[in-house]
Amino acid sequence: MPKTGQIRHSAFVPAWWLSNGHLQTLWASIVRRTSKPLTRRERLELPDGDFVDLDWTPGGSGPLVIVLHGLQGSLNSLYARGIMRALQNRGMRAVFMHFRGCSGVSNRLPRFYHAGDTGDLNTLVNTLREREPGTPLAAVGYSIGGNVLLKWLGEQGINAPLQAAVAVSVPFDLYDSARRLERGFSQIYQHHLLRSMRLSVENKFRHRLAPIALDNLQNLRTLTEYDNTVTAPLHGFAGANDYYQQSSCRRYLKNIRIPTLILHATDDPFMTPAAIPQQDQLSASVILELSARGGHVGFISGHAPWKSCYWLEQRIPGFISSSQTVSIPDKKERDDDTEWLPDQTGAAPIPALTATLSQGKREPS
């Protein structure tokens, strides 16, 4: 039986007019118009006295799918609206978990969320299992939400009660991602994120005493500076590098024991190709599908700009649906690292990741 995961060429074909990672990343925010799906709001109380807000799609009799957003995301994010509607159209129920403070309502405690905080996801999963022990459960995570999901799966190992998981455009190495966003055109994304994060901090501590010094907040110009000043001290890390080292999901991938699909593009402008895990860093339950194009949470195909196809909204529900036909292995099978994956049509194996990356060694600006 195989002891490592698979790295495969993605079947994704990028749109001809979106020829690089930046265009793939930005296209939807410029041209896509989609309404927020009809949802029901639930407030989930957490063991530490805080809460997260959940948005549920109505109806559906298939598996229940948890959706986790990226940095400063919410149900207002276009990719979130798209996947919630796509899952619902396939007969699945979806529950969107807003990280703390991201639902439009400030959370109670003097803290936020971060890329390595898996406790709230664990609480949600346990709550859903208690409510519906017989319902198949899956999860999808985008960007930092994907990092949280993969890290949690690695922490749980054989105890993760999911049928399947999908992670998209994951910053496997947070140090690498922080440095990449300080260079070239990627600084535009950093500027946008920092502006949103600084505003969140200001709003949260406008009428309450902050447990950390915020005098220099407006002068923070990089994510590393922000993480050193806000994220690390607020959440118990020694500094940004300690936060990155403890929270990056790449070292947890070997311990994942449920069928997991990772979708990634080598031209992702939020990180370098060096962040992408090698095959021996993946467990036998993991497939990493790589595309040369796709950007960050882009993956847009189609024959004409006015008929864009958001490929993730086909691939993700398809993987989750196919995983329902896979029987759950018992503990011995999992301990033996038995390969446990649904059928993967349309994706060709990649002989060696290093050889693939060497063909496009020059990073995007």
Buried (B, 14 or more C-beta within 10 A) or exposed (E): EEEBBBBBBBBBEBBEEBEBBBBBBBBBEEEBEEEEBEBEEEEBEBEEEBBBBBBBBEEBEBBBBBBBBBBBBBBEBBBBBBBBBBBBEBEBBBBBBBBBBBBEEBBBBBBBBBBBBBBBBBBBBEEBBEEEEEBBBBBBBBBBBBBBBBBBBBBBBBEBBBBBBBBBBBBBBBBBBBBBBBBEBBBBBBEEBBEEBBEBBEEBBEEEEBEBEBEEBEEBEBBBBBBBBBBBBBBEBEBBBBBBBBBBBBBBBBBBBBBBBBBBBBBBBBBBBEBBBBBEBBBBBBBBBBBBBBBBBBBBBBEEEEEBBBBBBBBBBBBBBBBBEBEEBEEEBBEEBBBBBBEBEEBEEBEEBEEBBEEEEEBBE
